[in-house]
Amino acid sequence: MNLGAGRTGTAAWLLAALAALTLPLHAQQGTPPLQVSPDLLPPEKQPAGAKQASASFSSEQIEQLVAPIALYPDALVAQVLMASTYPLEVVQAARWTKENPKVTGKALEDAMQKQPWDASVKSLTATPQVLAMMNDKLDWMQKLGDAFLASQKDVLDGVQRLRKKALDAGNLKTGKEQKVATEQEGTTTIIKIEPTSTEVVYVPVYNPTLVYGPWPYPAYPPYYYYPPAYAGGVFFAFSVGIVIGSAWWGGCHWGGGNVYINHNNYNNFNKTNINTGDWQHKPEHRKGVEYRDQGSRDKYGGQRPSADTRDAYRGRDGAGPSTADRQRDAAGARDRPSAGTRDGPSAGTRDRGGGRQPGAFDGVGSGAQTRDYSSRGASSRSSAATQPRAGGGGGRGGGGRGGGGRR
């Protein structure tokens, strides 16, 4: 499958909320192209008739968001939802798994002890294709996390509605890879999906535009993603078996409308000793990504992305300029662009007239873009180290970071 990438602008009010997140549209050959969801529009321009499931997302929008993961095993659904609330750490973890594809099993558990990410993000390194999807579709991941933080119950109810549609369409079945069971909780029928093995698991790969039967919301086409290994596209298949050990420690309390932690698996994978099954969002792992709705901002605290956070996702990975560089920069600051423009114009420079604020996702659009920024960041630092200074002053001329102008 060829994944074509494009970007589309959003309204100014949403640009601030999404922190400059670009919207890659991955199109699958032979299937309808992805469209920009109407939920990216201001409320007065959204289609009429959408039932409001929460203050931020309608039920149609929620089904659009959970369509790519609703048929995952329960534990994986829970951990994707948790991790989606920490989008920048997911980007870091996706980079790490791509650079360390052979680290699995016990070695993976040991390697994760050295990482500062939230435990839900660490757990997804056991399923690299899921991390790749979240990294490649940043717009989807952030909106999924926003919806989950706004109302866990609404999101889990959306998963159950889609499972019912897939079951009714004859496309959700028990097999050698998974067990599908229905249970009654009060007056509600719950559909559970569990792997047949507790050690070797399989991640389903499917086309959400087909597997649920005719999609009932033309204004809200489902998000979907195919791993590169499935280049021809599939209706429904499974990944190769993955040895995960205790990496899947999440769970869905469908009747209660929340996710929880299997603390035995959690402790085994994370080398800890917690004794509670409650999951709590940790704002410190949000890393400057702002919350979409006022309720989440009030609950978790509004955050503005720091310069260090933005630089990390331009490819710097926390490695700032040297002391000498900072001294030269300060000396020549009056005559040349700020540090934020050395590797390309900052968000504030690009959109100063529109009042747009810099965001945590500045410079990050897709995996390919992130790599591009990383290469440019390394090149910029290398050239800064060898660049002679013009006239012995603080500014630099001739196409460098100083008097030669912005590149």
N, C-alpha and C positions, 0 to 999 in steps of 0.2 A: 504494500500500500504506500502510495506517496502521500505524505502529509503536507499540504500546502499551508503556509502561514500567512496571515494577513492581519492588519490591525484596523480598528475603527475607533473613532473618537466617541466620547460620551459627553453628556451634559456637564457643565462646569461644576455644578453642585456635587455630582457623583465623582468627578475626578478628585476632588478633595477627599471625599469619603473613602475612595479606593486607593488613595495614596499613589497616584500616577500609574496604576496597574494597567498594562496594555491588554488587549483582548485578542489573543490568537484564535483564529477560526480554522480548526483542522478539518479538512474535507476528506471524506472517504469516497474513492472511486466507486461508481455504481450505486451510490446511495444519495439521498437528498443532502445538499450542502447544509452545514450548520448556519444558523442565522443568529443575528444579535437578538438576544432576548428582550421582549418589551419591558421587562423589569428593570432594564437599564435606563428607561425613560422616566421623566418626572411623573408623579402620580396622575396629574391631570391629562397626560398623554397616553396612559396605559389603556389597554382594551377594557371595555365595559364588561361587567358581569363576573369578574373574578371574585371568588369567595375569599374573604380575608381569614386566613388561618392564624395569623399573629400580627403584631403591630408592623412588622417589616416585610413579610412574605405571604403571598396568597397560597392556598393549597395547590393551585396549578403550578406556581413557581417552585414550590417545594418538590413536587413530583418531577419537575424538569431537572432539578438539582440532584436528586437522589437516584435518578434513573441509571447512571453508570455503576452504582454500587449496591442497589437494592437486592440483587440476587447473589451477593457475596455471602459467605458464612457469617452467622451472627457476630462472632468475635471480631472478624475483620471489619464488618460494618462499624462496630463500636469504636475500633481503634482508628479507622479512617476519620470518623467524625471528631474524635478527640484531637487528632493531629492536625486536622484542617483549621483548628483555631490558632495554630502557630505556623503561619505560612512561610515565614522567613527561615525557620529552622527546618522545615520540610525541604526547602531549596538547598540548604546546606547538606542535609542527609542524602538527597538525591545525587549531589555532586560526589559525596563520599562513596556511595555505592557504585557509582560509575567508575571511580578511580580504583576501587577495591572489589572487583567482581568475584574474586575467588575466596573471599573471607566469608565463611559460613559456619553454622553450627556453634560449637563451643568457642571457636576463635572469634566468631562474631560477637557473642556475649561478652567476651573479654575486651574486645575492641570498643564496645559501646560504653564500658565503664570510664573511658577516657574522654567521652564527648559530653558537652554541657547541655545537650538538648533535653527537652521534655521526654519522659519515658515513653509516651505514646508515639513520638517521632522515632525514637530509637527502635521500637518494636517493628516498625514498618521496613527497616532495613532487611528484615528476613524475607520480604516480598518486594524485590526491586521493581517489578513491573508496575506495582501500585504506586510506589514513590515516583516512578517516571511519569505516570499519568498525572499525578498531582502537580509535579514540577512543570510539565509541558502545558497544563491547562490552569494557569495561575488564576485567571478570572473566575473559573468554576470553583476552584478550591477555596478562594477567599469568601465567595458568596455562600458556599456550603457551610463553612465555619461560622459565618455571620448568622445564618439561619439557625444553626444548631445552638449558638449562644443565646439567641433570642428566645427559642423555645425547643428544648429537647423533645418534648412530647409531640409537637407538630411534625418534626422531622421523622421521628420513629413511626408515627401514624402514616406518613407519606410512604415510607418503606413498605409497611404492611399493605397499603392499598395497591401498590405496584406488584407485590408478590401475589396478591389475590388475582390480579389481572393476568399475570404470567401463568398461574396455576390453572385458571379458567381457559386460557388459550392452549393448554396442553404443553407448555414449554418449561415447566418447572417440575422436575421429577427426581425421585431417588435413583441413585446409580452407584457405581463403584467409587465415585469420587465424593459423593455427598449424600446426606440423609435429609429428606424433607418431611416434616411432621406438622400436623395441625393440633392445636390444643385449645381448649375452651377456658377463657379467663372471664368469669362473670357472663355477660351477654356477648362478649367479643371473641371471635375466632382468631387465634394467633397462628401464624405460619412461621415455623422455625427451620433454619438451614444450618446443619452442622457437618463438618468433615467426617468421613467414615473412619479415618485414622486420627489419633491424637498426635502423631509424630510427622507423618507425611501428608501434606495438604495440597489441594488443587484450587487455583483461583479461576473462576469462570470468566470467559471472554465472550461477549455477546453484543448484538446490535439492538440497542434500546428502541430504535424506531420500529422494530418488528416483533421482538420477543414478548412484548406486553399486549400484542394484538394491535388493532388500529389505534394510533395515538389520538386521544380525545381532545387535545388542546393545540390546535394549529398555531395559535399565537405564542405558544411556549414549547417549541420543539425540544426534545430531550438532548442533553449533552451526551456525547459518547466518545470513546477512544479505543483504538486498536493498537496493541503493542506491535512494533515493527516486524516481529516474527510472524505475524498473521497478515502478511502483505496483501493477500488476495481477499481479505475480509471473510468473516464467518458469521453464521446466524447464531450458533451457540456452540462453544467448545470449552476446553479446560487447558490451563497451562500445564507444563510438566510438573511432576510432583516436587514439592519443596519440603525439605526437612526443617521444621521450625522450632522443635523442642518446646520451650516455654514462652516463645515470643508472642503468642496470642494469649493475652491475659485479660482482654476486655470482654464485656458481655452486655446484652440488651435486656433491660427489664421492661418488656413490652407493655405489660399491664400498668406499670407505674409510670411509664413515659420517661425513662431516664436510662443512662448507661451506668455500668458499675465495673468494679475491678475484681477479678479472681486473684486474691492476694497471694495465694500459694504460687501460681505461675508467675505473678508479678515479682515476688521475692526471688524466685529461682533465676529469672532472666536478668533482673536488675541488681542482684546481690544486695538486697535490702531486707528489712524486717518489719514491713508495715502490717498492721492487723485490722485494717478497715477496708470495706468494699466500696466506699464512697469515692466517686470521682469529682474533683474540683478543678475548674479552670484556673491556671496560674498566670496572671497578667505579666509576670516578669519574663515569661517565655514568648510573649507576644512581640517583643523586640521593636516596639515603636509603631506597629501597624495599628491604625486607629480603628475603633469599634464603629460599626455602621449605625446602630440605632441608639437612641438616648437611654433606653433602659440598660443596655449593656455598658454604655459609658458610665452611667451612674453606679452600676454594680461593680465594675472592674476598674474604673478610673480611666479618663481620657489620656492618651499618650501621643506625644509628638515624636517622630523619628529623629534620632540624633544624627550628627554628621558622621560619626563612626559607623552607625548602622547603614547609612546610605553608601559610604565608601566600601564597606564589606561586600555589598552586592554589586559594586562596580568591578569586582575582581581583586580587591585589596586584601580580603580575608583578614582584616585586623592589622595588617602590616602598614603602619602609617609612614610618613616621610621621616627621614633622619633628622637629628637635631640641627645639623648644618643646613639641611634643606629648609627647615622651619625658620631658621635665622635669616637665610637669604630671602625666603618668601616675605617675612615681615619687613625687611629692609626695602624690598621693591614693591610692596603692596599698593603704593599710591599710583604706580605707573603701569601696572599689569593686571590681568584678570585674577580673580580669586582662585584659591585652590580647587574650588568646586567646578571651575571651568577648564582645568588642565586636561581632563580626559573627556571633554565634551561639555556642552552647556548644561548647567544645573537646571532643575525644574524651575527655580525662581527666575533664572535668566531667560529660559525659553518662554515662559508664560507670565512674565511680570505684569504685562498690561492687563491680563485677565484676572489677576489677583490669586493665581493658583499657588498653593502652598507646596513646598517640597515634601515628598513622601518616601516612605520606607522602601517602596518598590521602584524608585527612580533608577533607570538603567536596567531594569529587569523586565523582560517581556516573555521570553521563552528560554528553554535550555540553550538553544543556539545563540540567542542574544547575550545570555549570561557569559557564555564562553568567549564571545567576541569582546565583551567589556573586560573580561579577565585578561585577554591577550593585550588589549590596548593599555590596561593599567600597568601590566608588567613592562611593556615597551616604554611607557611614559616614565616609569621609575628608572629604567635602565638609561634612558637618554638624559634624565636629570642628573644622574651620577656622573656622566662624562661631559656634560655641556659646559663649555668655558663661559665665564661671565664677561659681558661686554663692558669695557671701560673701567673694570675693577669695582663697579658699583653693585647695588643690590639687584637691579633689573637685568634681564637677559635679552639680547637682541637676536635678529636673524632667524625667526621661526621657532625659537625656544618657547619657554613658558612665559617670557617677559615681553619686551618691547616689540617683538615680531608679530604680536597680535594673537588672537584666539584661533585655534585650529578647528 
